[in-house]
Amino acid sequence: MLTLERSIEKTVNCIERPRASCALGGALAAISALPGVVPIIHTALGCGGSLSGAASFGSGYFGSGYCSGFLAPSSGITENNIVFGGNERLSEEISSALELIDAELFIVLTGCMTEIIGDDIHAVAAEYENEAVPVIALNTPSFKKNAYSGYEILLDGIFNKFLPPAAEHDEKLVNIFGLVPAYDPFFRGDLEEIARLLGKLGLKVNTFFTPDQTFENITSAPNAGLNIVFSRTYGVDFAKSFEKRHGTPYWVTDLPIGAEASDRFLRELQVKLNLDARTVERVIAAENRSYYGYFSRLADLFGDGDLKFYSVSVSNSDYAIPVASYLQKELGWVGLHSFVTDTLDELQEREFVRAYENSGLDAELLFETDTSRIAKTLRAKHPENRGQRYFDDITPLFIVGSTLEKVTAQTFGAGNLAVSYPVYNRVITDRGYAAYRGGLHLFEDILSSIVAPR
């Protein structure tokens, strides 16, 4: 448990220039990428619009899906409902949604006000259990949890409570979890690249949140032979509950970025699923030929341009180890600091520190959410040269972070690339940084930002 003082400090640091929304926002962002699933927001009208804007504009202009985002149905409760209860209003909204909207599943989500007044959303949803389209209800107490926790609440509600226990398992079917829609801005491209790789191994992959998926991918999830969780923090408890309910084992690992990490990932997966080693090695060899075939073409620019940098990474815990590893092990840059911007509890921090120490990274690991404090920490650790005869400078410097680090980078005369939420100086469609193709994309984007001012 966090101490009261520490909890208050972390909450205050999240108010200015936040790096995540509330639990409702995380659940809404995830639903907006799920096929056939429509949310019904049981709260005031402003919540849905504001949270949709946070996910859309803060995640490379993620946008809205079918009946999601700014188009999501909402009970739109008022002062009268807050005084006398909003269950009746919610029931009206569910009835209207069932009549007007084509969906496979409706999910009622709560906001702060309806949680405080204690509306029984589960009882209201139960009134519609005989409808052709199922309606379930999930509590997303925004004053207790952030967007990443909202993602986990949603997963647990769908896969561990709504779907029945698995009757059988397909050892060639794999579910991918851990990448949080919108709040991991490159989640779509990352999921698609992982699915591409696993497909070359003869595996079927449920990514759930990419445009090629259907509601059948959701309903088939309990039959999977393995759950892969690309997060040390988000989705682990969910995966444990999934295993208990459906009997599917899980594997917690880091998202691979670049050839070295991807090679290791595929070889570890071969052991997990007892895949044919020769097939795996053939895929690795083919991917490396392609990867280094492109990578080496930029060797002239990288070498002759003397593009050896000091690096600082600022990201959530999903990207912290993958990005820092890529900068150090693929580019050979000198890692100075790796800032993790999540609001983690003490247990989560300990687990993450253990994983970071085992990753062999040189960059100092720091936990900090507040943008101003990140800048102050860098200035304190690396004071300005004031004419000393001998000075340990950190130039050239490159900061891989969010759009919020743009000003910090300018202060240090450093390069900057936004890869972590919030990202509102880039438009993101199917761009991703995972695995081999993603590693090339990251290399391309970093070098492009360096040569752009020329």
N, C-alpha and C positions, 0 to 999 in steps of 0.2 A: 504494500500500500504506500502511496505517496504521502509524505508528511503534509500537513495543512499548508505550511509556508511554501513548500515546493509546488504544491498544486496551484495555489493562488498565483505564484510567480509565473508558472507556465501558462496559466489562463490569461493573465495580463499580456504576456508576450504574443499571444495569438490574436489579440484584438486588432492591432495595427498591422496592416499588410499580411493577412492570414494566408497560410499555406494549405489550408483545407477548410471545408465547410463543416456543417454539423452532420449527425448520423442520417437525418432525413435526406440531406443533400447527396450523401454517398449512395444511399439506396435508390434514390431517383435517378442518379447518373447511371447506375448499373442497369436498372430496369429499362432505361432508354435505349440500351444496346442489346437487350434480350428480345429474341423473336417471339411474337405472339403474346407478350406479357404487357399489361397495361396497369399503371398505378392509379389509385384513387387516393388523393391526398386529403386527409381529414385534419384540416387546420384552416387558418385564415388565408385569404387569397394571396396576400403578399409573399407568403413563404414559397409557394411553388414557383412564382416568377423570379424571385430573387435567387433562389437556389439553382434554377435552370440557367440563369445568367452566369452564376459563378462557375458552373460546370462547362458551359458552352464557351464563354469568352476567355476563361482562365485556362483552358486546355487546348490551345491551338484552334479555337473556334469549332469545337466539337459538334455543336448544333443539336437539333432535336430529331428524334425518331418518330415513329408512328404513335400518335396520341401520347407523347411524352414531352419533356421539356416544357415550353410555354403552352403546349396543347394538352397537358395532363388534366384529367378531370379532378375537380376539387370541391369539397363540401362548402368551402368558403364561409366558415362559421363567423358569426357576428357577436356583439356584446350580449345579445339576448340568449344565444346558445351557450355562452360562457357562464351565464348566471343560472340558466335552467337545464343545461345539458345539451349536447349536440348529437345524441344517438339518432333522434328522429331525422335530423337533417342529413346525417350520413346515410341512413336507410334510403332516403329519397335519391341521393346521388348514386348509390349503387344500383337502384332500380333503373334510373335513367341511363347509366353506363351500359347495363345489360341490354337495354332496348336499342341503344343507338350505336354501340361500338362493337366491331368484330374483333374478338380476342380469343385466345386459348386459356388465359388465366388472368384474373384481376387480383391485385394485391392492395389492400388498404394499409396506408402508412400514416403515422401520427406525427404531429408537431408538438411544440412546447405547450401550447395552450390546452390542447386536448389531453395531453398527458397530465397536466396539472389538475384539471377538473375531473379527471378520472373516468372519462367515457369508456364504456365496455365495448370496444370495437370487435372483440372476438364473439361476443354474444350477437352483435348485429350481423356479422359475417355469417354466423351459423344459421341465421334465418334463410340464407340463400343456398343451403347445402344441396338442395334438390334441383337447382338450376342446371341447365345444359353446360354452362361455362362455370367452372369453380371460382369461388371467391374466398381468399384467405386474408388474414389480418396479422400485421406485424407491428410491434411497438418499436418505434425509432425515437427514443427520448433524446432530443437534440441537446438538452442542457446537460446530459451526462456523457455523450459519446461524440466522436468526430466522424468525418466522412468515411474513413477507412473501416471503422467499426460498423458503420451503416452497411457497408458492402458485406461484411461477415454476417450481420443480422439477416440480410436478404438471402444469402446463400443457405444459411441454416434453416430459414423458413421454407424455402423451396425444396431443397434436396434432403433435409433431415426430418421435416415435418409433413410436407405436402405429398411428396412422392412415396409410394409404398416400398417396403424393403425389397431388395433384389432377390429374384428367384434363381438366377444363374449369373455367371460371370463370363465375359469374353476377354480372354487374356490379350487380345490384339487391340482392345479399346482402351484409350487413355483419356482422362479428363485433365484439363489445365485450369489451375486456380492461382490466386495470389496477386495477379495484376489487376489493379482497381480501375475500372473504366473512368475516364476523364482525369482522375487524380493521379494516375500514371498516364501522362498525356500521349504516349506512344503505344498504348496497350494494343490497339488493333494491328498495327504493323508487327509488333513483337509476337503476338499470338499467331498471326499468319505465317511468320517465318518459322516458328517452332513447329507448327502443324506441317509445313512443307518438308522440314527435315524428317519428322517422324513418319510422314507418309512415304518417304524414300526407304524407310526401314520396314515397310509393309504394315504399319500401324494405322488404325483409325483414330481420329482425334476429335474430341469435343472441346472446342474453344468457347462456345456459348455466346460470346460477345462480338463476333465478327460477322460481316454481312452475309457470308455464305451459310450461316447456321440457321436451323429451323427449330420449331418447338420439339421435334422428335429428338434432337440432340439433348435437350433438357431431360426428356422422359427416359432416354436410354442411359443417362449418367450412372444410375445405381448398378448397372451391369458391367461397368468398367473393371479392368484388371488392375489399374493403378491410377491414383491421383497424384499429379505432380503439382506441388505448391511452390511457385517462384517468389517466395517471401519468407523471411525469417520471423516476421511479425504478424502478418495478416493472412488468415485462412488456416493457421495451424490447428487451433482449437476446433474449428469447423471440420477439418479433415479427420481429426480424432473421433469426433461424433459421427462423421460419415462412415468411418471404418466400423464403429460399434453398431450402427444401424444396418449397413449394407454389406459389411464384410470386405470392403475394398481397402487394401493397404495404401499408404501414402508415402511420398518422398518429398522432403523439404530440401530445396537447393536454391542456389542463386541463378538468376537469369544470365545465361552465357552471352558475352559480347566479344566478338572477335574469334579468330581461329583457335587460339590456345584454349580458351575457356570452352569453346564449342566441342573441340576434340575430347576434352575431359568429360564434358556432359554426356556425349554419346557413348563413351566407353563405360561410364557409370550406369547409364540406362541399359546398356547391353547386359550388365550383371543383374540389375533389378528385374528385368523381364526375361532373362535367359534367352536373349536373342542370338542369332547366328553371328559369331564373331567375324567371320569373313565378310558377311554382308555389311556389317557396321564399318569395318576397315575400308571396304570399297567406297562407301559413302564418304567417309572422312577424307580419303585420298582425292576423290573427285571434287569435294568442296574446297579442299586446300589448293588444288590446281587452279580453280576458278578464283578463289580469294586472293592468293598471292600473285596470280596473273594480273589482276587489277591493282593490287596493293603496290607491287613492284614498279608499276608504271609511274607512280608518284615519287619514286625514290630520288629522282633528280631534284624535284622541287623540295622534298623533305631534307635531303642531304646538302645540296648546294645552297639552299636557302637558310641553312643552319637553324632549322625549326626544332630546336631542343629547348623545351620550356620547363619552368617550374609550374606545377599545377595545384589547383585547389578545386575540390568538388563540393557542391552544395545540393543535397537531394534528400528525398525521403529514404526510408530504410530499404525499400525494394531496389533502388538504383544505386545506393551508396557503394556497396562492395563491387558490383559489376562495373560501374564507371571508373572508380579508383583503380581497379585491376586493369582495365583497358588502358588507361593513361600510363600506368607504370610498366605493364608487362608487354603491351602491344606497341605503344609509341616510344617507350623508353624514357618518358618524362620523369622529372624528379617530383614526387608527390610530397607536398608540404602538409596540407590539412584536408581532412574529409569531414564536412559538417553534415550531421544527420538532423533533419528539420522536423521529424515527427515528435509528437507529444507522447512519449513512451512511459510506461510505469517501470518500476525498478527491476522487476523480473524480466521484462522485455529488453531493457537496457543490458542486463547481465548476459542474456542469451545472445544478444547482438554483438556485444563486446567479445564474447568467446568466439563467435564465428569470424569476426573481423581479425582477431589475433591469429586465428588458424589460416587465414587467407594469405599471409606473408606480405602484407602491404606495409610500406614505409610511412605513408602519410599519417599524421596524427589524427586520431579519431576524436571528434568533439560533438556534443549534443547541444544544438542551439536552434531555436525556432525564430527568434526575432532578427529581422534583417539588419537593423541598426547595430545590434550586438555582434553580429557576424563581422560587420565592417570594423567595429571597434576592436574586436579580438585580433583581426588581421593587422591593424595598425599597431596594437600593443606588442604583438609578437614580431613585427617587422617595421621598426620605426624608420622614419624618413631620413635619407642621407642629408646631413647638414654640413657637408664640406669636409668630412673626415678624410684623412689620407688613405686609410684602409677601411673599407666598408663592405659588409657581407650583404650584397644586394640580392633581391629576388626577381630580377628581370632577366629575360622576358618572362612574364607571368600570364597564365591563362586560367580563367575561372569557368568551369562547367557547372552551371547552376540553374536558376530560374530567371525569368525576366526581371525579378526584383534585384538580382545581382548586377544588372547593367550599370547602375550608378556606381556601385562599389568598384567594378572593373575599371570604369573611367577614372575614378580617383587614383587607382594604382597604375594607370596607363596599361592595363592588361587587356588581353583578348577575352571574349565572352561568348558562350553559346548556351541558350536556354534549352534544357532538356527535362527539367523537373517543374511540377506545378508551383506557381502559375506560369503559364506560357501564353502571353498575349502579343508577342512581337513576331510570331510565326503562325502560319496556317498549316495544319497537320491533317493529312488524309490517310493514306496507307503507309506513311513513313514509320519505320521502326528501327531499333538499334540492336535487336537480338541476333545472336548467332553470327553466321558468316556474312550474309548480305547486310545485316544490320551493322556489323562491324565496319564494313566498307562505307555504309551511309554515314556513320559517325566520323570516320576518317575524312570523308569528303566534306561534311558540314564544318568540322573544325578547321580544316585547311582553307575552305572557302571563306570562313569568317576572318581568317588571318590575311588572306591576299585581297579581300574585298576593298580595303582602303587604297590599294596601290593605283 
